[in-house]
Amino acid sequence: MKNEKILREISARMLQTNEMNLSKFACHSNDAFRKIEEKDFDVRFPFAVDRDRIVYSGAYRRYQGKTQVFSFANMIDEEMSNRSIHTTYVSQISRTIGKMLGLNLELIEAIALGHDLGHTPFGHDGEKALSKCCEKHEIGRFYHNIESMHIVDNISRQGRGLNLTFQVRDGIISHDGEVHNQMLKPNLHKTEKDIDLYISEKMEGKNPGWMPFTMEGCVVRISDTIAYIGQDIEDAIRYDILKREELPKDCVEVFGDRNSTIIDRLVKSVAIESFEKDYVGFDNETSDSLLKLKKFNYEKIYTNKKVKQANSVIYRSMDLLFDKYLDDIKNCNFESKIFKHFLNHKNENYLNQFNDAEKVRDFIATMTDRYFNEEAKNLLLPGRYF
């Protein structure tokens, strides 16, 4: 009892110090709430608990084996970006912005570290291939942000989920670095019903307007773009599909031609434009130039033939593996990896709540590039010797 009293005093002092430094637009730790209330005392604040649960999850550990943009490139060059590096950059950038704006850094960090947990092997190419399989088997489209929340809600800890706060879960599902927004203003009236409606509409192929619940979620969403836009250029130069002098001159005039200068301009723009405001955004010039740079990256990097040359292999093997695992479940092939490495480690709630195609979707989404590649080889070249 004496030790707990001391810990409660420490926690109270920490909270008081933390709250004094928060902006009036920040989300306070006392505002955190969960689907399942937890009554046990923890010296950490709720968002710090969420961050730690994410960091110690299996899905977080698999980040390092997942593609960012360039599939199979890490097998050749280990300095190429992967999902783990990208997530670290998002966390660092969003915390920098959050500190300048007086926001809750523990909430920011938890959202940032968890925002890509549902990414498939082989990045967005793998995501599109898996989505095609999901549509084929009538379980809706696949989106990694939805799968990220599915992981923390229904897959982690043998299917019990992590029981994260609403604010962190909303931030995870609300990130979308593909959409260009000059300004993000939190929707303070969102509920679980809104999230459920968003998921159903997205999986049907609709494109609902969607803003994070908190300023912190807005910061992570805008930082996602800041983290990848310049780094993808550096990786493309390293991968020899782009030369630095090819960067659009008007963008170079605004951002410079290095990832460091691009990040510097974008972070400062957000800080200046968003200071003491109830939204997060860029100034007009920065936003316009960022949009031009996104279009440049799309044309020169993301649709480059060298980048996309693995697509036929990814799509074909994704379809074959999906069908194989479905057959394995139907035929009770308990020697299959989907049983040995996934279903045998899930509780009855998960096993009874989701159909076979959804279970296959979840298993494939958890895979690293290497694991997927080995499973494809085992399917296509059974009994091979090394």
SEGU-797648 format. One record per residue (C-alpha): z, y, x; residue in one letter. Coordinates in steps of 0.2 Angstrom, whole numbers, plus 5000, padded with zeros to 4 digits. Example, Ala and Ser with C-alpha at 12.3 -4.5 7.8 and 13.67 -1.06 7.14 Angstrom:
2
SITE    c3    c2    c1  rest
SITE  5039  4978  5062     A
SITE  5036  4995  5068     S
% end
This chain:
386
SITE    c3    c2    c1  rest
SITE  5000  5000  5000     M
SITE  5004  5012  5014     K
SITE  4988  5009  5023     N
SITE  4978  5011  5007     E
SITE  4987  5028  5004     K
SITE  4982  5034  5021     I
SITE  4964  5029  5018     L
SITE  4964  5038  5001     R
SITE  4970  5054  5010     E
SITE  4957  5052  5023     I
SITE  4943  5050  5010     S
SITE  4950  5065  4999     A
SITE  4949  5076  5015     R
SITE  4932  5070  5019     M
SITE  4926  5073  5001     L
SITE  4933  5091  5001     Q
SITE  4925  5095  5017     T
SITE  4908  5088  5012     N
SITE  4908  5097  4995     E
SITE  4912  5114  5003     M
SITE  4895  5113  5012     N
SITE  4884  5107  4998     L
SITE  4872  5119  4989     S
SITE  4874  5122  4970     K
SITE  4858  5112  4968     F
SITE  4865  5097  4978     A
SITE  4870  5080  4969     C
SITE  4889  5078  4972     H
SITE  4896  5061  4976     S
SITE  4908  5062  4961     N
SITE  4892  5062  4950     D
SITE  4887  5045  4956     A
SITE  4886  5031  4943     F
SITE  4881  5013  4943     R
SITE  4875  5001  4929     K
SITE  4890  4990  4933     I
SITE  4906  5000  4937     E
SITE  4915  4996  4953     E
SITE  4934  4999  4952     K
SITE  4938  4994  4970     D
SITE  4943  5008  4981     F
SITE  4931  5012  4996     D
SITE  4934  5025  5009     V
SITE  4916  5028  5009     R
SITE  4907  5039  4996     F
SITE  4896  5030  4984     P
SITE  4880  5035  4992     F
SITE  4886  5029  5009     A
SITE  4890  5012  5001     V
SITE  4872  5012  4994     D
SITE  4865  5016  5011     R
SITE  4875  5002  5020     D
SITE  4870  4989  5007     R
SITE  4852  4993  5009     I
SITE  4853  4993  5028     V
SITE  4862  4976  5028     Y
SITE  4849  4968  5016     S
SITE  4836  4955  5021     G
SITE  4822  4966  5014     A
SITE  4827  4980  5026     Y
SITE  4827  4968  5041     R
SITE  4809  4963  5036     R
SITE  4803  4981  5038     Y
SITE  4799  4979  5056     Q
SITE  4787  4965  5052     G
SITE  4776  4974  5040     K
SITE  4760  4985  5042     T
SITE  4760  5003  5040     Q
SITE  4741  5007  5040     V
SITE  4733  4996  5053     F
SITE  4734  4977  5049     S
SITE  4736  4965  5063     F
SITE  4737  4980  5076     A
SITE  4755  4976  5080     N
SITE  4749  4959  5087     M
SITE  4739  4969  5100     I
SITE  4749  4985  5103     D
SITE  4768  4985  5099     E
SITE  4769  5004  5099     E
SITE  4758  5005  5083     M
SITE  4768  5011  5068     S
SITE  4776  4998  5057     N
SITE  4785  5000  5041     R
SITE  4802  5001  5050     S
SITE  4796  5016  5061     I
SITE  4789  5025  5046     H
SITE  4806  5023  5036     T
SITE  4816  5029  5051     T
SITE  4805  5044  5052     Y
SITE  4806  5048  5033     V
SITE  4825  5047  5035     S
SITE  4826  5058  5050     Q
SITE  4814  5071  5042     I
SITE  4822  5071  5025     S
SITE  4840  5073  5033     R
SITE  4834  5088  5043     T
SITE  4827  5097  5028     I
SITE  4842  5092  5017     G
SITE  4854  5099  5030     K
SITE  4845  5115  5030     M
SITE  4845  5116  5011     L
SITE  4863  5111  5009     G
SITE  4860  5094  5000     L
SITE  4869  5078  5000     N
SITE  4864  5069  5016     L
SITE  4871  5052  5012     E
SITE  4861  5052  4996     L
SITE  4845  5057  5005     I
SITE  4848  5044  5019     E
SITE  4850  5030  5006     A
SITE  4834  5034  4996     I
SITE  4824  5036  5012     A
SITE  4830  5020  5020     L
SITE  4827  5010  5003     G
SITE  4811  5019  4997     H
SITE  4798  5006  5005     D
SITE  4808  4989  5003     L
SITE  4795  4983  4991     G
SITE  4780  4985  5002     H
SITE  4769  4970  5004     T
SITE  4763  4963  5020     P
SITE  4747  4972  5026     F
SITE  4752  4989  5019     G
SITE  4742  4997  5005     H
SITE  4728  4984  5007     D
SITE  4740  4970  5004     G
SITE  4747  4980  4989     E
SITE  4730  4981  4981     K
SITE  4726  4963  4985     A
SITE  4743  4957  4977     L
SITE  4740  4969  4962     S
SITE  4724  4961  4959     K
SITE  4732  4944  4958     C
SITE  4746  4950  4947     C
SITE  4733  4957  4934     E
SITE  4723  4940  4935     K
SITE  4739  4932  4930     H
SITE  4744  4945  4917     E
SITE  4760  4951  4923     I
SITE  4754  4969  4925     G
SITE  4749  4979  4941     R
SITE  4759  4979  4957     F
SITE  4766  4995  4964     Y
SITE  4778  4994  4979     H
SITE  4789  5008  4973     N
SITE  4793  4998  4957     I
SITE  4795  4982  4967     E
SITE  4807  4992  4979     S
SITE  4819  4995  4964     M
SITE  4816  4977  4958     H
SITE  4822  4971  4975     I
SITE  4838  4981  4974     V
SITE  4841  4977  4956     D
SITE  4836  4959  4954     N
SITE  4831  4950  4970     I
SITE  4844  4955  4984     S
SITE  4860  4945  4986     R
SITE  4853  4929  4978     Q
SITE  4847  4938  4963     G
SITE  4863  4948  4959     R
SITE  4856  4964  4966     G
SITE  4864  4978  4976     L
SITE  4871  4987  4961     N
SITE  4866  5004  4968     L
SITE  4869  5021  4960     T
SITE  4857  5028  4947     F
SITE  4853  5042  4959     Q
SITE  4848  5031  4973     V
SITE  4838  5019  4962     R
SITE  4829  5034  4954     D
SITE  4825  5041  4971     G
SITE  4818  5024  4977     I
SITE  4806  5022  4962     I
SITE  4801  5041  4962     S
SITE  4794  5042  4979     H
SITE  4775  5043  4980     D
SITE  4767  5050  4995     G
SITE  4749  5047  4989     E
SITE  4751  5061  4976     V
SITE  4749  5079  4982     H
SITE  4762  5090  4975     N
SITE  4765  5108  4981     Q
SITE  4781  5109  4972     M
SITE  4794  5096  4966     L
SITE  4807  5100  4953     K
SITE  4820  5087  4948     P
SITE  4821  5081  4931     N
SITE  4839  5082  4927     L
SITE  4838  5073  4910     H
SITE  4832  5056  4915     K
SITE  4840  5040  4910     T
SITE  4837  5021  4912     E
SITE  4826  5021  4897     K
SITE  4815  5034  4905     D
SITE  4813  5023  4921     I
SITE  4810  5007  4910     D
SITE  4796  5017  4901     L
SITE  4788  5023  4917     Y
SITE  4788  5005  4924     I
SITE  4779  4999  4909     S
SITE  4766  5013  4908     E
SITE  4762  5011  4927     K
SITE  4760  4992  4926     M
SITE  4748  4995  4912     E
SITE  4738  5006  4923     G
SITE  4743  5023  4916     K
SITE  4748  5037  4927     N
SITE  4764  5045  4919     P
SITE  4770  5062  4926     G
SITE  4786  5058  4936     W
SITE  4799  5068  4945     M
SITE  4814  5063  4954     P
SITE  4831  5065  4946     F
SITE  4839  5074  4961     T
SITE  4834  5087  4973     M
SITE  4838  5074  4986     E
SITE  4825  5063  4979     G
SITE  4812  5077  4979     C
SITE  4816  5080  4998     V
SITE  4813  5061  5002     V
SITE  4797  5061  4992     R
SITE  4790  5076  5001     I
SITE  4796  5070  5018     S
SITE  4787  5053  5015     D
SITE  4771  5063  5017     T
SITE  4777  5073  5031     I
SITE  4782  5057  5040     A
SITE  4765  5048  5039     Y
SITE  4751  5062  5039     I
SITE  4752  5066  5058     G
SITE  4758  5049  5063     Q
SITE  4743  5041  5056     D
SITE  4732  5052  5066     I
SITE  4741  5048  5082     E
SITE  4740  5029  5078     D
SITE  4721  5031  5074     A
SITE  4718  5040  5091     I
SITE  4728  5026  5099     R
SITE  4718  5013  5090     Y
SITE  4702  5022  5095     D
SITE  4694  5026  5078     I
SITE  4697  5045  5080     L
SITE  4696  5058  5093     K
SITE  4708  5072  5093     R
SITE  4694  5085  5094     E
SITE  4688  5078  5078     E
SITE  4702  5086  5068     L
SITE  4697  5099  5056     P
SITE  4698  5116  5065     K
SITE  4705  5125  5050     D
SITE  4719  5113  5049     C
SITE  4722  5113  5068     V
SITE  4724  5132  5066     E
SITE  4738  5129  5054     V
SITE  4746  5114  5061     F
SITE  4741  5111  5079     G
SITE  4733  5095  5084     D
SITE  4749  5084  5087     R
SITE  4761  5075  5076     N
SITE  4775  5085  5082     S
SITE  4767  5102  5078     T
SITE  4762  5095  5061     I
SITE  4779  5090  5057     I
SITE  4787  5106  5063     D
SITE  4775  5117  5052     R
SITE  4778  5106  5037     L
SITE  4797  5105  5039     V
SITE  4799  5124  5041     K
SITE  4788  5128  5027     S
SITE  4798  5117  5015     V
SITE  4814  5124  5022     A
SITE  4808  5142  5019     I
SITE  4800  5140  5002     E
SITE  4814  5129  4995     S
SITE  4829  5139  5002     F
SITE  4842  5143  4988     E
SITE  4829  5137  4975     K
SITE  4830  5123  4962     D
SITE  4814  5115  4968     Y
SITE  4807  5108  4984     V
SITE  4789  5114  4990     G
SITE  4777  5121  5002     F
SITE  4770  5138  5004     D
SITE  4752  5140  4998     N
SITE  4743  5140  5015     E
SITE  4753  5125  5021     T
SITE  4750  5115  5005     S
SITE  4731  5119  5005     D
SITE  4729  5114  5023     S
SITE  4740  5098  5020     L
SITE  4728  5093  5006     L
SITE  4713  5095  5017     K
SITE  4722  5085  5031     L
SITE  4725  5071  5018     K
SITE  4707  5071  5013     K
SITE  4702  5070  5031     F
SITE  4713  5055  5034     N
SITE  4707  5046  5019     Y
SITE  4689  5048  5025     E
SITE  4691  5045  5044     K
SITE  4706  5033  5044     I
SITE  4710  5024  5028     Y
SITE  4693  5020  5023     T
SITE  4686  5017  5041     N
SITE  4677  5001  5043     K
SITE  4687  4995  5058     K
SITE  4703  4998  5047     V
SITE  4696  4989  5032     K
SITE  4688  4974  5042     Q
SITE  4703  4963  5038     A
SITE  4702  4966  5019     N
SITE  4691  4951  5015     S
SITE  4703  4940  5024     V
SITE  4718  4948  5015     I
SITE  4711  4947  4998     Y
SITE  4705  4930  4999     R
SITE  4721  4923  5007     S
SITE  4731  4932  4995     M
SITE  4722  4924  4980     D
SITE  4723  4907  4988     L
SITE  4742  4908  4992     L
SITE  4746  4915  4975     F
SITE  4738  4901  4966     D
SITE  4746  4888  4978     K
SITE  4763  4894  4975     Y
SITE  4760  4894  4956     L
SITE  4755  4876  4957     D
SITE  4770  4872  4968     D
SITE  4782  4878  4955     I
SITE  4772  4870  4941     K
SITE  4772  4853  4950     N
SITE  4790  4855  4957     C
SITE  4784  4854  4975     N
SITE  4801  4857  4983     F
SITE  4794  4856  5000     E
SITE  4785  4872  4997     S
SITE  4791  4888  5006     K
SITE  4793  4896  4989     I
SITE  4807  4884  4985     F
SITE  4814  4882  5003     K
SITE  4814  4901  5007     H
SITE  4815  4909  4991     F
SITE  4819  4901  4974     L
SITE  4833  4889  4981     N
SITE  4842  4905  4986     H
SITE  4841  4913  4969     K
SITE  4854  4912  4955     N
SITE  4851  4906  4937     E
SITE  4850  4924  4931     N
SITE  4835  4927  4942     Y
SITE  4827  4910  4939     L
SITE  4828  4912  4920     N
SITE  4824  4930  4918     Q
SITE  4807  4930  4927     F
SITE  4791  4919  4924     N
SITE  4782  4909  4937     D
SITE  4769  4922  4941     A
SITE  4783  4935  4943     E
SITE  4792  4924  4955     K
SITE  4777  4921  4966     V
SITE  4774  4940  4966     R
SITE  4791  4943  4972     D
SITE  4790  4930  4985     F
SITE  4774  4936  4993     I
SITE  4780  4954  4992     A
SITE  4795  4950  5003     T
SITE  4784  4942  5017     M
SITE  4781  4950  5034     T
SITE  4763  4950  5040     D
SITE  4767  4936  5052     R
SITE  4775  4925  5039     Y
SITE  4760  4928  5027     F
SITE  4748  4924  5041     N
SITE  4757  4908  5046     E
SITE  4757  4902  5027     E
SITE  4738  4906  5026     A
SITE  4735  4896  5041     K
SITE  4745  4882  5035     N
SITE  4735  4882  5019     L
SITE  4718  4883  5027     L
SITE  4721  4873  5042     L
SITE  4734  4859  5037     P
SITE  4741  4848  5050     G
SITE  4735  4859  5065     R
SITE  4742  4856  5082     Y
SITE  4748  4870  5094     F
% end
